[in-house]
Amino acid sequence: MRKHEGSCPMKTKRVLDDYFLDNRARLLDIAAFLDRLDRTVDPGRGGDFRVDVFKECLELLLTASANRVEQIQKCISDPHFESKDRPKSKTAVGVYNRKELEGQ
């Protein structure tokens, strides 16, 4: 039995009726984002940690059997509690760069 089976009071059909179209649109947005990355002028550049983490999260969506939100949140979040002295830029990147912050 799945860990959280039966913890949602809604029936499967109701969840699908209420949420399928919104999530279908999100999938199309993700596909468009990945296609856009593939069509950039420097597609061979690669190696951007954000793309690597994004793909890791997509893999979690496909392989995790429970707690997907928790696993993805851990994948993208900085696990350190101490504050950083000074950010390298003023813009948020939206994901934790493990390689940079762990000196790899």
N, CA, C and O atoms as a MOPAC input file, in Angstrom:
PM7 MOZYME 1SCF
protein

 N      0.83300 1    -1.17600 1     0.00000 1
 C      0.00000 1     0.00000 1     0.00000 1
 C      0.88100 1     1.24500 1     0.00000 1
 O      1.91100 1     1.29400 1     0.67200 1
 N      0.45900 1     2.24500 1    -0.76300 1
 C      1.19800 1     3.50400 1    -0.78300 1
 C      1.10100 1     4.18800 1     0.56800 1
 O      0.12600 1     4.02200 1     1.30100 1
 N      2.13500 1     4.96400 1     0.88400 1
 C      2.24800 1     5.59600 1     2.19600 1
 C      1.05400 1     6.48500 1     2.54400 1
 O      0.58800 1     6.47300 1     3.68400 1
 N      0.55400 1     7.25500 1     1.57600 1
 C     -0.52400 1     8.20500 1     1.85600 1
 C     -1.85200 1     7.78800 1     1.23100 1
 O     -2.75300 1     8.61300 1     1.07900 1
 N     -1.97400 1     6.53900 1     0.87500 1
 C     -3.20200 1     6.08600 1     0.23500 1
 C     -4.39400 1     6.34300 1     1.14600 1
 O     -4.37500 1     6.00800 1     2.33000 1
 N     -5.42100 1     6.93800 1     0.57600 1
 C     -6.63500 1     7.21100 1     1.32100 1
 C     -6.58500 1     8.46200 1     2.17700 1
 O     -7.52700 1     8.72300 1     2.92600 1
 N     -5.51200 1     9.24900 1     2.09200 1
 C     -5.42200 1    10.44400 1     2.94000 1
 C     -6.09600 1    11.66100 1     2.31100 1
 O     -6.25200 1    12.68600 1     2.97500 1
 N     -6.49400 1    11.56700 1     1.06000 1
 C     -7.22500 1    12.65500 1     0.39800 1
 C     -8.70600 1    12.27000 1     0.39200 1
 O     -9.05700 1    11.19900 1    -0.10200 1
 N     -9.57400 1    13.12000 1     0.92900 1
 C    -10.99300 1    12.75200 1     1.00200 1
 C    -11.71100 1    12.75300 1    -0.35200 1
 O    -12.85700 1    12.31200 1    -0.44400 1
 N    -11.04900 1    13.24300 1    -1.39400 1
 C    -11.67500 1    13.30800 1    -2.71600 1
 C    -11.51500 1    11.98400 1    -3.45800 1
 O    -10.54300 1    11.25700 1    -3.25000 1
 N    -12.46200 1    11.68700 1    -4.31100 1
 C    -12.37300 1    10.51600 1    -5.18300 1
 C    -11.41500 1    10.83800 1    -6.33500 1
 O    -11.22600 1    12.00200 1    -6.68800 1
 N    -10.81500 1     9.79700 1    -6.91500 1
 C     -9.86700 1     9.96100 1    -8.00900 1
 C    -10.47600 1    10.76700 1    -9.15100 1
 O     -9.83800 1    11.68600 1    -9.66500 1
 N    -11.69900 1    10.43800 1    -9.55400 1
 C    -12.35200 1    11.13300 1   -10.66700 1
 C    -12.49400 1    12.62700 1   -10.37200 1
 O    -12.32400 1    13.45800 1   -11.26500 1
 N    -12.80200 1    12.96000 1    -9.13800 1
 C    -12.96900 1    14.36800 1    -8.76500 1
 C    -11.63300 1    15.11000 1    -8.86900 1
 O    -11.58300 1    16.22900 1    -9.38100 1
 N    -10.55700 1    14.49300 1    -8.38600 1
 C     -9.23000 1    15.11500 1    -8.48800 1
 C     -8.88300 1    15.33600 1    -9.95900 1
 O     -8.40600 1    16.40700 1   -10.33500 1
 N     -9.12300 1    14.32900 1   -10.78200 1
 C     -8.84300 1    14.45700 1   -12.21000 1
 C     -9.71700 1    15.54000 1   -12.84600 1
 O     -9.22500 1    16.36300 1   -13.61800 1
 N    -10.99800 1    15.53800 1   -12.52400 1
 C    -11.90500 1    16.54600 1   -13.08000 1
 C    -11.49600 1    17.96200 1   -12.67600 1
 O    -11.57100 1    18.88800 1   -13.48300 1
 N    -11.06500 1    18.12400 1   -11.43200 1
 C    -10.74300 1    19.45400 1   -10.91700 1
 C     -9.34100 1    19.94800 1   -11.29700 1
 O     -9.13500 1    21.15100 1   -11.45500 1
 N     -8.38400 1    19.03800 1   -11.44300 1
 C     -6.99400 1    19.46300 1   -11.56600 1
 C     -6.26500 1    19.03000 1   -12.83400 1
 O     -5.15900 1    19.50600 1   -13.09000 1
 N     -6.84200 1    18.15400 1   -13.62100 1
 C     -6.12200 1    17.62500 1   -14.78000 1
 C     -5.75700 1    18.71000 1   -15.79200 1
 O     -4.60700 1    18.78100 1   -16.22500 1
 N     -6.70400 1    19.54500 1   -16.17100 1
 C     -6.42600 1    20.54500 1   -17.21300 1
 C     -5.35200 1    21.54000 1   -16.79200 1
 O     -4.49900 1    21.90600 1   -17.60000 1
 N     -5.38400 1    21.97900 1   -15.54700 1
 C     -4.34100 1    22.89500 1   -15.07000 1
 C     -2.97000 1    22.24400 1   -15.14100 1
 O     -1.99900 1    22.87600 1   -15.55800 1
 N     -2.88800 1    21.00000 1   -14.74100 1
 C     -1.60000 1    20.31500 1   -14.73900 1
 C     -1.16000 1    19.90100 1   -16.13300 1
 O      0.03800 1    19.80500 1   -16.40200 1
 N     -2.10100 1    19.66000 1   -17.01000 1
 C     -1.77800 1    19.42600 1   -18.42600 1
 C     -1.10400 1    20.66600 1   -18.99600 1
 O     -0.11900 1    20.56500 1   -19.72800 1
 N     -1.63900 1    21.83900 1   -18.65600 1
 C     -1.04500 1    23.10200 1   -19.11600 1
 C      0.35900 1    23.27700 1   -18.54800 1
 O      1.25200 1    23.75600 1   -19.24600 1
 N      0.56300 1    22.89600 1   -17.29500 1
 C      1.89600 1    22.98900 1   -16.69500 1
 C      2.88800 1    22.08100 1   -17.42500 1
 O      4.03400 1    22.46600 1   -17.65600 1
 N      2.44600 1    20.88400 1   -17.78200 1
 C      3.32200 1    19.97800 1   -18.53800 1
 C      3.71100 1    20.58100 1   -19.87800 1
 O      4.86200 1    20.47400 1   -20.30200 1
 N      2.75200 1    21.21400 1   -20.54200 1
 C      3.04800 1    21.86400 1   -21.81600 1
 C      4.01700 1    23.03300 1   -21.61600 1
 O      4.89500 1    23.26100 1   -22.44900 1
 N      3.86200 1    23.76600 1   -20.52300 1
 C      4.80400 1    24.85400 1   -20.21300 1
 C      6.21600 1    24.31100 1   -20.00600 1
 O      7.18700 1    24.89400 1   -20.49100 1
 N      6.32800 1    23.21200 1   -19.29600 1
 C      7.64500 1    22.60000 1   -19.06900 1
 C      8.23300 1    22.12100 1   -20.38700 1
 O      9.41500 1    22.33700 1   -20.65400 1
 N      7.42500 1    21.47900 1   -21.20800 1
 C      7.90800 1    21.01600 1   -22.51300 1
 C      8.37500 1    22.19700 1   -23.36300 1
 O      9.40200 1    22.11100 1   -24.03600 1
 N      7.62800 1    23.29300 1   -23.33400 1
 C      8.01500 1    24.48800 1   -24.09700 1
 C      9.32100 1    25.06800 1   -23.56800 1
 O     10.16800 1    25.49600 1   -24.35100 1
 N      9.49100 1    25.08800 1   -22.26100 1
 C     10.72400 1    25.58000 1   -21.65000 1
 C     11.91500 1    24.73800 1   -22.09300 1
 O     12.95000 1    25.28200 1   -22.47700 1
 N     11.77700 1    23.41900 1   -22.04300 1
 C     12.86900 1    22.53700 1   -22.45200 1
 C     13.16600 1    22.67100 1   -23.94500 1
 O     14.32800 1    22.65600 1   -24.35000 1
 N     12.11600 1    22.80100 1   -24.76700 1
 C     12.31600 1    23.02200 1   -26.20300 1
 C     13.05100 1    24.34200 1   -26.45200 1
 O     13.93900 1    24.41700 1   -27.30100 1
 N     12.67300 1    25.37000 1   -25.70900 1
 C     13.31700 1    26.67700 1   -25.84700 1
 C     14.79800 1    26.57800 1   -25.50000 1
 O     15.63800 1    27.16300 1   -26.18400 1
 N     15.12300 1    25.83900 1   -24.44000 1
 C     16.53300 1    25.62400 1   -24.09100 1
 C     17.27800 1    24.91700 1   -25.21500 1
 O     18.41500 1    25.26600 1   -25.53100 1
 N     16.63200 1    23.92400 1   -25.81500 1
 C     17.25900 1    23.17700 1   -26.90800 1
 C     17.52900 1    24.05400 1   -28.13000 1
 O     18.45600 1    23.78800 1   -28.89400 1
 N     16.72000 1    25.09700 1   -28.31500 1
 C     16.85400 1    25.94800 1   -29.50200 1
 C     17.71800 1    27.18200 1   -29.26500 1
 O     17.81100 1    28.03200 1   -30.15000 1
 N     18.34700 1    27.30600 1   -28.11000 1
 C     19.17200 1    28.48200 1   -27.85200 1
 C     20.37000 1    28.50500 1   -28.79200 1
 O     20.72100 1    27.49100 1   -29.39500 1
 N     20.98500 1    29.66200 1   -28.90800 1
 C     22.10900 1    29.82900 1   -29.82800 1
 C     23.35400 1    29.08900 1   -29.35000 1
 O     24.28200 1    28.87500 1   -30.12900 1
 N     23.38300 1    28.70100 1   -28.08900 1
 C     24.54400 1    27.97800 1   -27.55800 1
 C     24.11800 1    26.66800 1   -26.88000 1
 O     24.45600 1    26.43500 1   -25.72000 1
 N     23.37500 1    25.80700 1   -27.60500 1
 C     22.85500 1    24.59300 1   -26.97100 1
 C     23.93300 1    23.65400 1   -26.44500 1
 O     23.66900 1    22.86300 1   -25.54000 1
 N     25.13700 1    23.72700 1   -26.99300 1
 C     26.20400 1    22.85100 1   -26.53100 1
 C     26.85100 1    23.31000 1   -25.24300 1
 O     27.63700 1    22.57600 1   -24.64300 1
 N     26.52400 1    24.54000 1   -24.80600 1
 C     27.14900 1    25.09700 1   -23.60900 1
 C     26.88900 1    24.21800 1   -22.39800 1
 O     27.82700 1    23.81300 1   -21.71000 1
 N     25.63700 1    23.92400 1   -22.13500 1
 C     25.25900 1    23.01000 1   -21.05800 1
 C     25.93500 1    23.27700 1   -19.73800 1
 O     26.59400 1    24.30000 1   -19.55600 1
 N     25.76600 1    22.35100 1   -18.82200 1
 C     26.43100 1    22.41500 1   -17.54700 1
 C     25.84300 1    23.39900 1   -16.55100 1
 O     26.37600 1    23.52900 1   -15.45000 1
 N     24.77000 1    24.09300 1   -16.88900 1
 C     24.16700 1    25.02700 1   -15.94000 1
 C     23.48700 1    24.23100 1   -14.83700 1
 O     22.67500 1    23.34700 1   -15.10900 1
 N     23.81800 1    24.54300 1   -13.60900 1
 C     23.30200 1    23.78100 1   -12.47700 1
 C     21.78300 1    23.81300 1   -12.40300 1
 O     21.17100 1    22.86000 1   -11.92100 1
 N     21.15800 1    24.90200 1   -12.87400 1
 C     19.69600 1    24.98600 1   -12.82000 1
 C     19.05100 1    23.94400 1   -13.71900 1
 O     18.04700 1    23.33600 1   -13.34800 1
 N     19.61600 1    23.73600 1   -14.88700 1
 C     19.08400 1    22.71800 1   -15.79500 1
 C     19.30100 1    21.32800 1   -15.19800 1
 O     18.42300 1    20.46800 1   -15.26900 1
 N     20.47700 1    21.11900 1   -14.61100 1
 C     20.76800 1    19.82800 1   -13.99200 1
 C     19.77700 1    19.51000 1   -12.87500 1
 O     19.26500 1    18.39400 1   -12.79300 1
 N     19.51000 1    20.49000 1   -12.02000 1
 C     18.57600 1    20.27400 1   -10.91400 1
 C     17.15200 1    20.11900 1   -11.43500 1
 O     16.38400 1    19.31000 1   -10.91400 1
 N     16.79800 1    20.88300 1   -12.45400 1
 C     15.46300 1    20.78000 1   -13.04900 1
 C     15.22800 1    19.35800 1   -13.55000 1
 O     14.17600 1    18.76700 1   -13.30600 1
 N     16.22200 1    18.81700 1   -14.25300 1
 C     16.10400 1    17.45600 1   -14.77200 1
 C     16.07100 1    16.43100 1   -13.63900 1
 O     15.37100 1    15.42300 1   -13.73100 1
 N     16.81600 1    16.68600 1   -12.58700 1
 C     16.79100 1    15.80400 1   -11.42100 1
 C     15.39300 1    15.78500 1   -10.79300 1
 O     14.90600 1    14.73600 1   -10.37200 1
 N     14.76100 1    16.95000 1   -10.73500 1
 C     13.40500 1    17.03600 1   -10.19200 1
 C     12.39300 1    16.32600 1   -11.09300 1
 O     11.47200 1    15.67300 1   -10.60200 1
 N     12.56500 1    16.45400 1   -12.40900 1
 C     11.68500 1    15.73400 1   -13.32300 1
 C     11.82100 1    14.22700 1   -13.12900 1
 O     10.83300 1    13.49500 1   -13.17800 1
 N     13.04000 1    13.77600 1   -12.90900 1
 C     13.28400 1    12.35200 1   -12.64600 1
 C     12.57900 1    11.91800 1   -11.35700 1
 O     12.01500 1    10.82600 1   -11.29400 1
 N     12.61200 1    12.76100 1   -10.34700 1
 C     11.90900 1    12.44500 1    -9.09900 1
 C     10.40400 1    12.31600 1    -9.33300 1
 O      9.74800 1    11.45700 1    -8.74500 1
 N      9.86700 1    13.17400 1   -10.19400 1
 C      8.43500 1    13.08200 1   -10.50300 1
 C      8.08300 1    11.72500 1   -11.10200 1
 O      7.02300 1    11.16300 1   -10.82800 1
 N      8.99000 1    11.21500 1   -11.92000 1
 C      8.72600 1     9.95300 1   -12.60600 1
 C      9.01000 1     8.72500 1   -11.74900 1
 O      8.37700 1     7.68600 1   -11.93900 1
 N      9.94100 1     8.82200 1   -10.81900 1
 C     10.37300 1     7.62800 1   -10.09200 1
 C      9.89500 1     7.55700 1    -8.65000 1
 O      9.77200 1     6.46400 1    -8.09900 1
 N      9.62500 1     8.69000 1    -8.03400 1
 C      9.21100 1     8.67300 1    -6.62700 1
 C      7.80600 1     8.09900 1    -6.50800 1
 O      6.94400 1     8.35100 1    -7.35000 1
 N      7.59100 1     7.34000 1    -5.47000 1
 C      6.26400 1     6.75200 1    -5.28200 1
 C      5.44300 1     7.50200 1    -4.24300 1
 O      4.23300 1     7.29800 1    -4.14200 1
 N      6.08500 1     8.36400 1    -3.47600 1
 C      5.35900 1     9.14200 1    -2.46800 1
 C      6.21100 1    10.35000 1    -2.08500 1
 O      7.41200 1    10.39600 1    -2.35200 1
 N      5.57100 1    11.30700 1    -1.46300 1
 C      6.26600 1    12.49700 1    -0.96700 1
 C      7.05200 1    13.22600 1    -2.04900 1
 O      8.15800 1    13.70100 1    -1.79100 1
 N      6.50300 1    13.32300 1    -3.24400 1
 C      7.21100 1    13.98300 1    -4.34300 1
 C      7.52400 1    15.43900 1    -4.01500 1
 O      8.62100 1    15.92000 1    -4.29900 1
 N      6.56800 1    16.13500 1    -3.42200 1
 C      6.77800 1    17.55200 1    -3.10200 1
 C      7.94300 1    17.69900 1    -2.12600 1
 O      8.80400 1    18.55900 1    -2.31200 1
 N      7.97400 1    16.87400 1    -1.09900 1
 C      9.05600 1    16.93900 1    -0.11800 1
 C     10.40700 1    16.64100 1    -0.75800 1
 O     11.39200 1    17.32800 1    -0.48400 1
 N     10.45500 1    15.62500 1    -1.60200 1
 C     11.72000 1    15.26000 1    -2.24100 1
 C     12.20900 1    16.35700 1    -3.18200 1
 O     13.40300 1    16.65500 1    -3.21700 1
 N     11.31200 1    16.95000 1    -3.93300 1
 C     11.69700 1    18.02500 1    -4.84500 1
 C     12.10900 1    19.26500 1    -4.06300 1
 O     13.06900 1    19.94100 1    -4.43200 1
 N     11.39400 1    19.56700 1    -2.99300 1
 C     11.76300 1    20.71700 1    -2.16800 1
 C     13.17300 1    20.53800 1    -1.60800 1
 O     13.95000 1    21.49200 1    -1.57100 1
 N     13.50300 1    19.33700 1    -1.17700 1
 C     14.85700 1    19.06900 1    -0.67300 1
 C     15.89300 1    19.18300 1    -1.79000 1
 O     17.01900 1    19.62300 1    -1.55400 1
 N     15.52100 1    18.79500 1    -2.98200 1
 C     16.43300 1    18.83200 1    -4.12200 1
 C     16.80300 1    20.26600 1    -4.49200 1
 O     17.94000 1    20.52800 1    -4.88500 1
 N     15.86200 1    21.19000 1    -4.37000 1
 C     16.10600 1    22.56700 1    -4.82000 1
 C     16.47400 1    23.53000 1    -3.70000 1
 O     16.85400 1    24.66900 1    -3.97100 1
 N     16.36900 1    23.09600 1    -2.44700 1
 C     16.58200 1    24.00000 1    -1.32500 1
 C     17.97900 1    23.87900 1    -0.72800 1
 O     18.58900 1    22.81000 1    -0.74500 1
 N     18.46100 1    24.97200 1    -0.21400 1
 C     19.75100 1    25.01000 1     0.47200 1
 C     19.57400 1    24.38200 1     1.85400 1
 O     18.78300 1    24.87900 1     2.65600 1
 N     20.29500 1    23.30300 1     2.14500 1
 C     20.12000 1    22.62700 1     3.43600 1
 C     20.87300 1    23.29700 1     4.58400 1
 O     20.75100 1    22.86900 1     5.73200 1
 N     21.63700 1    24.32600 1     4.29400 1
 C     22.42100 1    24.99500 1     5.33300 1
 C     21.57600 1    26.02000 1     6.08300 1
 O     20.69800 1    26.65800 1     5.50300 1
 N     21.84100 1    26.16700 1     7.34800 1
 C     21.08900 1    27.10200 1     8.17100 1
 C     21.82600 1    28.42600 1     8.38200 1
 O     21.20200 1    29.44600 1     8.67400 1
 N     23.15700 1    28.40900 1     8.23500 1
 C     23.91900 1    29.63100 1     8.45200 1
 C     23.68300 1    30.59700 1     7.29000 1
 O     23.46800 1    30.19100 1     6.14800 1
 N     23.73200 1    31.88600 1     7.62300 1
 C     23.51200 1    32.88900 1     6.58400 1
 C     24.77800 1    33.07200 1     5.76000 1
 O     25.89000 1    32.84000 1     6.23500 1
 N     24.58800 1    33.48200 1     4.54400 1
 C     25.71100 1    33.73800 1     3.64800 1
 C     26.15700 1    35.17600 1     3.82400 1
 O     25.33000 1    36.05600 1     4.06700 1
 N     27.45600 1    35.42800 1     3.70400 1
 C     27.98000 1    36.77700 1     3.88300 1
 C     27.43000 1    37.74800 1     2.85000 1
 O     26.89500 1    38.80300 1     3.18900 1
 N     27.57200 1    37.37600 1     1.59600 1
 C     27.15600 1    38.28000 1     0.53600 1
 C     26.78700 1    37.45100 1    -0.69600 1
 O     27.57300 1    36.61600 1    -1.14400 1
 N     25.60500 1    37.68200 1    -1.23300 1
 C     25.24200 1    36.94900 1    -2.44400 1
 C     26.10300 1    37.39500 1    -3.62600 1
 O     26.54600 1    38.54100 1    -3.68600 1
 N     26.33200 1    36.47800 1    -4.56000 1
 C     27.14600 1    36.81300 1    -5.73200 1
 C     26.39300 1    37.70000 1    -6.71200 1
 O     27.00100 1    38.42000 1    -7.50400 1
 N     25.07700 1    37.64500 1    -6.65400 1
 C     24.28400 1    38.51000 1    -7.52400 1
 C     23.03200 1    38.93500 1    -6.77100 1
 O     22.70800 1    38.38700 1    -5.71800 1
 N     22.34300 1    39.90800 1    -7.32000 1
 C     21.12900 1    40.39700 1    -6.67700 1
 C     19.88900 1    39.65800 1    -7.16800 1
 O     18.79200 1    39.87300 1    -6.65300 1
 N     20.05600 1    38.80900 1    -8.14000 1
 C     18.91000 1    38.08400 1    -8.67600 1
 C     18.81100 1    36.69900 1    -8.06000 1
 O     19.82000 1    36.05700 1    -7.76900 1
 N     17.59600 1    36.25700 1    -7.87200 1
 C     17.36000 1    34.91900 1    -7.35300 1
 C     17.47600 1    33.92200 1    -8.49900 1
 O     17.01300 1    34.19100 1    -9.60700 1
 N     18.08500 1    32.78500 1    -8.24000 1
 C     18.21300 1    31.77600 1    -9.28800 1
 C     17.16300 1    30.68000 1    -9.12400 1
 O     16.94900 1    29.89400 1   -10.04700 1
 N     16.51300 1    30.61500 1    -7.98000 1
 C     15.40800 1    29.70100 1    -7.79300 1
 C     15.77600 1    28.28000 1    -7.42600 1
 O     14.90500 1    27.41800 1    -7.31700 1
 N     17.06000 1    28.03000 1    -7.23400 1
 C     17.47200 1    26.67400 1    -6.88100 1
 C     18.82600 1    26.74000 1    -6.19400 1
 O     19.61700 1    27.65100 1    -6.43800 1
 N     19.07700 1    25.78400 1    -5.35100 1
 C     20.32900 1    25.70500 1    -4.61000 1
 C     21.41600 1    25.11800 1    -5.49800 1
 O     21.24100 1    24.04200 1    -6.07000 1
 N     22.53700 1    25.82200 1    -5.61400 1
 C     23.66600 1    25.35600 1    -6.41300 1
 C     24.63700 1    24.59900 1    -5.50100 1
 O     25.53600 1    25.19500 1    -4.90800 1
 N     24.45200 1    23.31500 1    -5.39900 1
 C     25.27900 1    22.48700 1    -4.51000 1
 C     26.75300 1    22.56800 1    -4.84600 1
 O     27.58700 1    22.63800 1    -3.94400 1
 N     27.09100 1    22.56000 1    -6.13100 1
 C     28.49300 1    22.56700 1    -6.55100 1
 C     29.20400 1    23.84600 1    -6.10400 1
 O     30.32400 1    23.78700 1    -5.59800 1
 N     28.57200 1    24.98000 1    -6.28600 1
 C     29.19500 1    26.25400 1    -5.93500 1
 C     29.33600 1    26.42000 1    -4.43000 1
 O     30.39600 1    26.82100 1    -3.94800 1
 N     28.29700 1    26.12000 1    -3.69400 1
 C     28.31300 1    26.37100 1    -2.26600 1
 C     29.06700 1    25.32100 1    -1.47300 1
 O     29.41200 1    25.55500 1    -0.31400 1
 N     29.32900 1    24.17600 1    -2.06900 1
 C     30.08500 1    23.14200 1    -1.37900 1
 C     31.50800 1    23.06100 1    -1.91400 1
 O     32.25800 1    22.14700 1    -1.57200 1
 N     31.87500 1    24.02800 1    -2.75900 1
 C     33.24200 1    24.12400 1    -3.25700 1
 C     33.67700 1    23.02400 1    -4.19600 1
 O     34.85400 1    22.66700 1    -4.23800 1
 N     32.74100 1    22.48400 1    -4.94700 1
 C     33.07600 1    21.40300 1    -5.88300 1
 C     33.42100 1    21.95600 1    -7.23400 1
 O     33.73100 1    21.19500 1    -8.15200 1

